[in-house]
Amino acid sequence: MTADDSFGRLDDDDYPAFTMGRAAELLGTTAGFLRAIGEARLITPLRSEGGHRRYSRYQLRIAARARELVDQGTPVEAACRIIILEDQLEEAQRINAEYRRAVSREVTEN
């Protein structure tokens, strides 16, 4: 792997660049909170060769949303479920929009 390959990873939202401690610091939370949302299967951190949890920027955004809900008084498990449902709704809306565009194209072509 070249240095250019390594730097390219910095732009990758899915690259597990953050240790648990750094992730908790960036989110203003605790390692325990990150473990709790991991146990609730909201995010699954990758593991380093030494077995340490590593988080991506994408996972940090999800964790930040969970923290926002918890800070508003939502229990961790409920916050995780809400985020999962929000994600499923967003995906369903995206698929529905694609379907509508396809049908619209078909109607205009005929």
Sequence and secondary structure as in RCSB ss.txt:
>XXXX:A:sequence
MTADDSFGRLDDDDYPAFTMGRAAELLGTTAGFLRAIGEARLITPLRSEGGHRRYSRYQLRIAARARELVDQGTP
VEAACRIIILEDQLEEAQRINAEYRRAVSREVTEN
>XXXX:A:secstr
  HHHHHHGGG TTS  EEHHHHHHHHTS HHHHHHHHHTTS   EE TTS EEE HHHHHHHHHHHHHHHTT  
HHHHHHHHHHHHHHHHHHHHHHHHHHHHHHHHHH 
